């Protein structure tokens, strides 16, 4: 996505492409990294609970 944005920066279609790229990046962050961060946080909490129970 970043490469596409950089390549299209000087083109006459940049104003049309820019919102699509921004929307795609936003959706990517929300639907991929949001749940992944939640899973990692839950995994970290579970590991902390197991470590505390074993001591």
VEXMAR-696723 format. One record per atom (N, C-alpha, C): residue number from 1; atom name; chain; z, y, x. Coordinates in nm, 4 decimals, always signed. Each point is the difference from the previous one (the first is absolute). Layout:
! residues N
{NUM,'CA','A',{Z,Y,X}}
...
END
This chain:
! residues 55
{1,'N','A',{+0.0000,-0.1193,+0.0813}}
{1,'CA','A',{+0.0000,+0.1193,-0.0813}}
{1,'C','A',{+0.0000,+0.1253,+0.0854}}
{2,'N','A',{+0.0809,-0.0014,+0.1036}}
{2,'CA','A',{+0.0062,+0.1173,+0.0869}}
{2,'C','A',{-0.1329,+0.0207,+0.0711}}
{3,'N','A',{-0.0601,-0.1093,+0.0463}}
{3,'CA','A',{-0.1304,+0.0096,+0.0653}}
{3,'C','A',{-0.1058,+0.0539,-0.0934}}
{4,'N','A',{+0.0038,-0.0429,-0.1237}}
{4,'CA','A',{-0.0960,+0.0480,-0.1000}}
{4,'C','A',{+0.0193,+0.1496,-0.0242}}
{5,'N','A',{+0.1243,+0.0429,-0.0068}}
{5,'CA','A',{+0.0274,+0.1419,-0.0225}}
{5,'C','A',{-0.0468,+0.0838,+0.1181}}
{6,'N','A',{+0.0262,-0.0479,+0.1202}}
{6,'CA','A',{-0.0422,+0.0749,+0.1186}}
{6,'C','A',{-0.1515,+0.0061,+0.0105}}
{7,'N','A',{-0.0663,-0.1087,-0.0313}}
{7,'CA','A',{-0.1462,-0.0053,+0.0092}}
{7,'C','A',{-0.0661,+0.0905,-0.1046}}
{8,'N','A',{+0.0611,+0.0109,-0.1177}}
{8,'CA','A',{-0.0625,+0.0773,-0.1073}}
{8,'C','A',{+0.0419,+0.1467,+0.0007}}
{9,'N','A',{+0.0827,+0.0411,+0.0945}}
{9,'CA','A',{+0.0531,+0.1361,-0.0002}}
{9,'C','A',{-0.1089,+0.1069,+0.0039}}
{10,'N','A',{-0.1049,-0.0192,+0.0745}}
{10,'CA','A',{-0.1045,+0.1011,+0.0085}}
{10,'C','A',{-0.1099,-0.0153,-0.1033}}
{11,'N','A',{+0.0078,-0.1012,-0.0835}}
{11,'CA','A',{-0.1072,-0.0255,-0.0958}}
{11,'C','A',{+0.0164,+0.0869,-0.1253}}
{12,'N','A',{-0.1081,+0.0178,-0.0727}}
{12,'CA','A',{+0.0087,+0.0794,-0.1231}}
{12,'C','A',{+0.0748,-0.0731,-0.1119}}
{13,'N','A',{+0.0263,-0.1275,+0.0178}}
{13,'CA','A',{+0.0665,-0.0791,-0.1033}}
{13,'C','A',{+0.1500,-0.0128,+0.0228}}
{14,'N','A',{+0.0514,+0.0684,+0.1012}}
{14,'CA','A',{+0.1411,-0.0122,+0.0352}}
{14,'C','A',{+0.0912,+0.0396,-0.1164}}
{15,'N','A',{-0.0363,+0.1051,-0.0727}}
{15,'CA','A',{+0.0828,+0.0449,-0.1127}}
{15,'C','A',{+0.0056,-0.1047,-0.1108}}
{16,'N','A',{-0.1037,-0.0799,-0.0141}}
{16,'CA','A',{-0.0013,-0.1053,-0.1011}}
{16,'C','A',{+0.0727,-0.1254,+0.0481}}
{17,'N','A',{-0.0075,-0.0276,+0.1275}}
{17,'CA','A',{+0.0584,-0.1218,+0.0560}}
{17,'C','A',{+0.1500,+0.0163,+0.0261}}
{18,'N','A',{+0.0424,+0.1188,+0.0341}}
{18,'CA','A',{+0.1389,+0.0248,+0.0381}}
{18,'C','A',{+0.1018,-0.0441,-0.1060}}
{19,'N','A',{-0.0177,+0.0335,-0.1283}}
{19,'CA','A',{+0.0984,-0.0460,-0.0995}}
{19,'C','A',{+0.0036,-0.1529,-0.0150}}
{20,'N','A',{-0.1131,-0.0638,+0.0184}}
{20,'CA','A',{-0.0040,-0.1462,-0.0090}}
{20,'C','A',{+0.0794,-0.0616,+0.1142}}
{21,'N','A',{-0.0190,+0.0531,+0.1201}}
{21,'CA','A',{+0.0734,-0.0509,+0.1158}}
{21,'C','A',{+0.1495,+0.0277,-0.0120}}
{22,'N','A',{+0.0345,+0.1172,-0.0483}}
{22,'CA','A',{+0.1412,+0.0337,-0.0180}}
{22,'C','A',{+0.0638,-0.0907,-0.1046}}
{23,'N','A',{-0.0692,-0.0227,-0.1089}}
{23,'CA','A',{+0.0505,-0.0901,-0.1040}}
{23,'C','A',{+0.0143,-0.1420,+0.0514}}
{24,'N','A',{-0.0970,-0.0449,+0.0765}}
{24,'CA','A',{+0.0067,-0.1350,+0.0566}}
{24,'C','A',{+0.1158,-0.0163,+0.0951}}
{25,'N','A',{+0.0231,+0.1004,+0.0823}}
{25,'CA','A',{+0.1124,-0.0057,+0.0935}}
{25,'C','A',{+0.1329,+0.0021,-0.0746}}
{26,'N','A',{+0.0100,+0.0805,-0.1033}}
{26,'CA','A',{+0.1234,+0.0065,-0.0793}}
{26,'C','A',{+0.0281,-0.1320,-0.0699}}
{27,'N','A',{-0.1007,-0.0569,-0.0605}}
{27,'CA','A',{+0.0166,-0.1285,-0.0688}}
{27,'C','A',{+0.0373,-0.1086,+0.0998}}
{28,'N','A',{-0.0612,+0.0044,+0.1172}}
{28,'CA','A',{+0.0329,-0.0970,+0.1040}}
{28,'C','A',{+0.1479,+0.0105,+0.0381}}
{29,'N','A',{+0.0477,+0.1209,+0.0187}}
{29,'CA','A',{+0.1404,+0.0183,+0.0351}}
{29,'C','A',{+0.0925,-0.0494,-0.1103}}
{30,'N','A',{-0.0331,+0.0311,-0.1245}}
{30,'CA','A',{+0.0866,-0.0391,-0.1114}}
{30,'C','A',{+0.0018,-0.1503,-0.0246}}
{31,'N','A',{-0.1172,-0.0615,-0.0047}}
{31,'CA','A',{-0.0081,-0.1396,-0.0422}}
{31,'C','A',{+0.0129,-0.1013,+0.1128}}
{32,'N','A',{-0.0197,+0.0405,+0.1233}}
{32,'CA','A',{+0.0139,-0.0925,+0.1120}}
{32,'C','A',{+0.1325,+0.0229,+0.0712}}
{33,'N','A',{+0.0237,+0.1210,+0.0470}}
{33,'CA','A',{+0.1175,+0.0268,+0.0818}}
{33,'C','A',{+0.1276,+0.0159,-0.0808}}
{34,'N','A',{-0.0094,+0.0431,-0.1248}}
{34,'CA','A',{+0.1193,+0.0128,-0.0846}}
{34,'C','A',{+0.0687,-0.1338,-0.0214}}
{35,'N','A',{-0.0697,-0.1000,-0.0534}}
{35,'CA','A',{+0.0626,-0.1311,-0.0190}}
{35,'C','A',{+0.0398,-0.0662,+0.1317}}
{36,'N','A',{-0.0780,+0.0209,+0.1038}}
{36,'CA','A',{+0.0336,-0.0583,+0.1295}}
{36,'C','A',{+0.1305,+0.0591,+0.0533}}
{37,'N','A',{+0.0169,+0.1296,-0.0127}}
{37,'CA','A',{+0.1246,+0.0635,+0.0439}}
{37,'C','A',{+0.1182,-0.0520,-0.0809}}
{38,'N','A',{-0.0200,-0.0202,-0.1287}}
{38,'CA','A',{+0.1059,-0.0542,-0.0849}}
{38,'C','A',{+0.0385,-0.1413,+0.0425}}
{39,'N','A',{-0.0986,-0.0828,+0.0294}}
{39,'CA','A',{+0.0276,-0.1365,+0.0442}}
{39,'C','A',{+0.0731,-0.0012,+0.1337}}
{40,'N','A',{-0.0418,+0.0854,+0.0905}}
{40,'CA','A',{+0.0670,+0.0071,+0.1300}}
{40,'C','A',{+0.1438,+0.0480,-0.0142}}
{41,'N','A',{+0.0229,+0.0947,-0.0895}}
{41,'CA','A',{+0.1357,+0.0500,-0.0222}}
{41,'C','A',{+0.0878,-0.1104,-0.0587}}
{42,'N','A',{-0.0526,-0.0760,-0.0967}}
{42,'CA','A',{+0.0759,-0.1102,-0.0595}}
{42,'C','A',{+0.0296,-0.1074,+0.1037}}
{43,'N','A',{-0.0965,-0.0291,+0.0845}}
{43,'CA','A',{+0.0181,-0.0996,+0.1047}}
{43,'C','A',{+0.1090,+0.0446,+0.0974}}
{44,'N','A',{+0.0008,+0.1274,+0.0337}}
{44,'CA','A',{+0.1001,+0.0540,+0.0916}}
{44,'C','A',{+0.1397,-0.0087,-0.0627}}
{45,'N','A',{+0.0115,+0.0314,-0.1291}}
{45,'CA','A',{+0.1286,-0.0075,-0.0690}}
{45,'C','A',{+0.0507,-0.1437,-0.0059}}
{46,'N','A',{-0.0897,-0.0949,-0.0294}}
{46,'CA','A',{+0.0389,-0.1408,-0.0055}}
{46,'C','A',{+0.0481,-0.0483,+0.1367}}
{47,'N','A',{-0.0693,+0.0404,+0.1045}}
{47,'CA','A',{+0.0390,-0.0414,+0.1343}}
{47,'C','A',{+0.1375,+0.0564,+0.0357}}
{48,'N','A',{+0.0263,+0.1240,-0.0388}}
{48,'CA','A',{+0.1294,+0.0619,+0.0263}}
{48,'C','A',{+0.1105,-0.0740,-0.0752}}
{49,'N','A',{-0.0250,-0.0397,-0.1247}}
{49,'CA','A',{+0.0979,-0.0739,-0.0781}}
{49,'C','A',{+0.0272,-0.1359,+0.0626}}
{50,'N','A',{-0.1032,-0.0670,+0.0473}}
{50,'CA','A',{+0.0176,-0.1323,+0.0633}}
{50,'C','A',{+0.0790,+0.0136,+0.1295}}
{51,'N','A',{-0.0301,+0.1037,+0.0779}}
{51,'CA','A',{+0.0720,+0.0225,+0.1254}}
{51,'C','A',{+0.1475,+0.0285,-0.0249}}
{52,'N','A',{+0.0285,+0.0768,-0.1044}}
{52,'CA','A',{+0.1385,+0.0338,-0.0325}}
{52,'C','A',{+0.0747,-0.1239,-0.0523}}
{53,'N','A',{-0.0674,-0.0841,-0.0751}}
{53,'CA','A',{+0.0640,-0.1200,-0.0546}}
{53,'C','A',{+0.0298,-0.1030,+0.1084}}
{54,'N','A',{-0.0831,-0.0024,+0.1030}}
{54,'CA','A',{+0.0185,-0.1005,+0.1046}}
{54,'C','A',{+0.1063,+0.0399,+0.1032}}
{55,'N','A',{+0.0424,+0.1252,-0.0007}}
{55,'CA','A',{+0.1007,+0.0416,+0.0978}}
{55,'C','A',{+0.1395,-0.0088,-0.0557}}
END
